[in-house]
Amino acid sequence: MSRVLAAALERLLPDLRGFARSITTNSSDSEDVVQDAVERALRSHAAPEGDEALRRWMFRVIRNLAIDELRKLRVRREYSAAQVRLHHDGPPCTDVARDVLVRMVFDALPPATREVLFLVDVAGLRYAEAAEVMDVPEGTVMSRLSRARKAMRDRIEERPDGQVRKTTR
């Protein structure tokens, strides 16, 4: 085990945990995926050098592990998705309430939608880097991101009665 690799992985842990949480159904699954990914990286002789290259590589490993886990759960028929819906009646949201609303809406999105939003909007990857992590063309990232952002806006703007609030943005 390289001390340099271990130190780099330690620096990347917050990003890795955040990404894993964005594409898994709960924090326990995300911690398991991150642990498995770090373990594989430490055993690998092919881990890239440099924090940015390692970061993208680890995102890819985490993505693949998460997909594998999802497939296992589907095969076993143990997977059950829970939709969280926030009904908002009352005065405009405070900043804290808006942050909670955004997080709840984000968590209610499908994993593939959360993945692209996390990689570009939260982790700050460029389209090309996100495309590499997701193993899709750059244009696919851009179109998925556009649809994901629209889905977020639509869900945030929904009212309990099904009507959509008009916005000036």
Kinemage of the C-alpha trace (Angstrom):
@kinemage 1
@onewidth
@group {chain A} dominant
@subgroup {mainchain}
@vectorlist {calphas} color= white
{ca met a 1} P 0.000 0.000 0.000
{ca ser a 2} L 1.406 3.342 -1.016
{ca arg a 3} L 1.328 6.048 1.622
{ca val a 4} L 0.898 8.618 -1.146
{ca leu a 5} L -2.184 6.814 -2.486
{ca ala a 6} L -3.617 6.408 1.015
{ca ala a 7} L -3.127 10.121 1.736
{ca ala a 8} L -4.727 11.100 -1.582
{ca leu a 9} L -7.710 8.831 -0.912
{ca glu a 10} L -8.115 10.341 2.541
{ca arg a 11} L -8.251 13.835 1.018
{ca leu a 12} L -10.857 12.649 -1.497
{ca leu a 13} L -13.141 10.892 1.003
{ca pro a 14} L -15.667 13.760 1.395
{ca asp a 15} L -16.153 13.967 -2.388
{ca leu a 16} L -16.323 10.192 -2.724
{ca arg a 17} L -18.919 9.924 0.043
{ca gly a 18} L -20.980 12.720 -1.457
{ca phe a 19} L -20.952 11.127 -4.899
{ca ala a 20} L -21.804 7.700 -3.526
{ca arg a 21} L -24.692 9.148 -1.523
{ca ser a 22} L -26.032 10.854 -4.635
{ca ile a 23} L -26.291 7.608 -6.594
{ca thr a 24} L -27.350 5.162 -3.880
{ca thr a 25} L -30.601 4.838 -2.015
{ca asn a 26} L -29.309 5.347 1.526
{ca ser a 27} L -26.241 6.380 3.490
{ca ser a 28} L -25.469 2.829 4.600
{ca asp a 29} L -25.239 1.650 0.983
{ca ser a 30} L -23.139 4.677 0.078
{ca glu a 31} L -20.653 4.021 2.892
{ca asp a 32} L -20.371 0.378 1.791
{ca val a 33} L -19.692 1.413 -1.803
{ca val a 34} L -17.049 3.955 -0.755
{ca gln a 35} L -15.372 1.401 1.498
{ca asp a 36} L -15.310 -1.177 -1.308
{ca ala a 37} L -13.945 1.391 -3.758
{ca val a 38} L -11.173 2.522 -1.408
{ca glu a 39} L -10.265 -1.087 -0.693
{ca arg a 40} L -10.014 -1.812 -4.424
{ca ala a 41} L -7.934 1.300 -5.007
{ca leu a 42} L -5.498 0.328 -2.274
{ca arg a 43} L -5.129 -3.176 -3.768
{ca ser a 44} L -4.853 -1.918 -7.338
{ca his a 45} L -1.594 -1.501 -9.136
{ca ala a 46} L -3.303 0.647 -11.775
{ca ala a 47} L -4.553 3.549 -9.645
{ca pro a 48} L -3.797 6.814 -11.438
{ca glu a 49} L -1.401 9.350 -9.986
{ca gly a 50} L -2.500 12.870 -9.115
{ca asp a 51} L -5.532 13.909 -7.128
{ca glu a 52} L -7.731 14.909 -10.091
{ca ala a 53} L -7.088 11.762 -12.114
{ca leu a 54} L -7.551 9.637 -8.994
{ca arg a 55} L -10.767 11.512 -8.160
{ca arg a 56} L -12.302 10.784 -11.577
{ca trp a 57} L -11.115 7.176 -11.444
{ca met a 58} L -12.613 6.686 -7.984
{ca phe a 59} L -15.924 8.234 -9.125
{ca arg a 60} L -15.949 5.646 -11.910
{ca val a 61} L -15.179 2.783 -9.509
{ca ile a 62} L -17.908 3.966 -7.125
{ca arg a 63} L -20.378 4.293 -10.004
{ca asn a 64} L -19.650 0.761 -11.205
{ca leu a 65} L -19.892 -0.692 -7.695
{ca ala a 66} L -23.187 1.100 -7.115
{ca ile a 67} L -24.575 -0.263 -10.386
{ca asp a 68} L -23.458 -3.766 -9.420
{ca glu a 69} L -25.177 -3.453 -6.047
{ca leu a 70} L -28.360 -2.209 -7.674
{ca arg a 71} L -28.378 -5.178 -10.024
{ca lys a 72} L -27.930 -7.547 -7.091
{ca leu a 73} L -30.808 -5.945 -5.244
{ca arg a 74} L -33.079 -6.141 -8.281
{ca val a 75} L -32.231 -9.784 -8.852
{ca arg a 76} L -33.063 -10.563 -5.239
{ca arg a 77} L -36.180 -8.396 -5.410
{ca glu a 78} L -35.162 -6.664 -2.186
{ca tyr a 79} L -34.936 -3.229 -3.715
{ca ser a 80} L -37.725 -0.848 -2.828
{ca ala a 81} L -37.678 2.792 -3.735
{ca ala a 82} L -39.163 5.324 -1.345
{ca gln a 83} L -40.364 8.621 -2.777
{ca val a 84} L -40.181 11.586 -0.477
{ca arg a 85} L -42.562 14.346 -1.292
{ca leu a 86} L -42.679 17.717 0.420
{ca his a 87} L -45.916 19.645 0.348
{ca his a 88} L -45.442 23.311 0.786
{ca asp a 89} L -48.332 25.426 1.989
{ca gly a 90} L -47.581 28.795 3.398
{ca pro a 91} L -45.214 31.714 3.159
{ca pro a 92} L -42.208 31.733 0.866
{ca cys a 93} L -39.321 29.493 1.870
{ca thr a 94} L -36.505 30.768 4.023
{ca asp a 95} L -33.006 29.966 2.837
{ca val a 96} L -32.775 27.017 5.235
{ca ala a 97} L -36.200 25.740 4.216
{ca arg a 98} L -35.263 26.145 0.548
{ca asp a 99} L -32.049 24.162 1.115
{ca val a 100} L -34.028 21.376 2.800
{ca leu a 101} L -36.548 21.410 -0.039
{ca val a 102} L -33.790 21.198 -2.661
{ca arg a 103} L -32.143 18.288 -0.819
{ca met a 104} L -35.440 16.425 -0.474
{ca val a 105} L -36.246 16.918 -4.146
{ca phe a 106} L -32.706 15.828 -5.087
{ca asp a 107} L -33.056 12.662 -2.975
{ca ala a 108} L -36.402 11.860 -4.630
{ca leu a 109} L -34.906 11.929 -8.139
{ca pro a 110} L -33.888 8.676 -9.829
{ca pro a 111} L -30.254 7.631 -9.223
{ca ala a 112} L -29.159 8.342 -12.812
{ca thr a 113} L -30.544 11.875 -12.566
{ca arg a 114} L -28.864 12.466 -9.196
{ca glu a 115} L -25.605 11.136 -10.617
{ca val a 116} L -25.253 13.709 -13.400
{ca leu a 117} L -26.389 16.567 -11.130
{ca phe a 118} L -23.879 15.589 -8.485
{ca leu a 119} L -20.942 15.189 -10.844
{ca val a 120} L -21.418 18.527 -12.616
{ca asp a 121} L -23.262 20.802 -10.169
{ca val a 122} L -21.945 19.541 -6.829
{ca ala a 123} L -18.538 17.993 -7.555
{ca gly a 124} L -17.757 20.593 -10.212
{ca leu a 125} L -16.585 18.217 -12.920
{ca arg a 126} L -16.504 19.505 -16.477
{ca tyr a 127} L -18.809 17.810 -18.980
{ca ala a 128} L -15.922 15.802 -20.447
{ca glu a 129} L -14.851 14.585 -17.001
{ca ala a 130} L -18.403 13.615 -16.067
{ca ala a 131} L -18.748 11.819 -19.406
{ca glu a 132} L -15.611 9.822 -18.611
{ca val a 133} L -16.928 8.861 -15.170
{ca met a 134} L -20.343 7.897 -16.576
{ca asp a 135} L -18.899 6.223 -19.694
{ca val a 136} L -21.135 8.191 -22.051
{ca pro a 137} L -20.506 10.834 -24.725
{ca glu a 138} L -20.142 14.443 -23.578
{ca gly a 139} L -23.353 15.413 -25.418
{ca thr a 140} L -25.256 12.798 -23.427
{ca val a 141} L -24.020 14.399 -20.205
{ca met a 142} L -25.224 17.809 -21.405
{ca ser a 143} L -28.678 16.537 -22.366
{ca arg a 144} L -29.070 14.483 -19.171
{ca leu a 145} L -27.964 17.470 -17.120
{ca ser a 146} L -30.492 19.713 -18.853
{ca arg a 147} L -33.304 17.226 -18.174
{ca ala a 148} L -32.110 16.738 -14.581
{ca arg a 149} L -32.085 20.470 -13.869
{ca lys a 150} L -35.555 20.813 -15.404
{ca ala a 151} L -36.817 17.930 -13.252
{ca met a 152} L -35.423 19.652 -10.155
{ca arg a 153} L -37.042 22.983 -11.066
{ca asp a 154} L -40.378 21.339 -11.866
{ca arg a 155} L -40.475 19.383 -8.603
{ca ile a 156} L -39.465 22.395 -6.534
{ca glu a 157} L -42.116 24.555 -8.180
{ca glu a 158} L -44.935 21.992 -7.818
{ca arg a 159} L -47.742 22.860 -5.487
{ca pro a 160} L -49.665 20.264 -3.461
{ca asp a 161} L -52.718 20.778 -5.701
{ca gly a 162} L -50.676 19.797 -8.764
{ca gln a 163} L -50.473 23.325 -10.172
{ca val a 164} L -47.106 24.774 -11.094
{ca arg a 165} L -46.131 28.175 -9.783
{ca lys a 166} L -45.107 30.759 -12.340
{ca thr a 167} L -41.531 31.933 -11.951
{ca thr a 168} L -39.680 34.835 -13.469
{ca arg a 169} L -36.468 32.868 -14.100
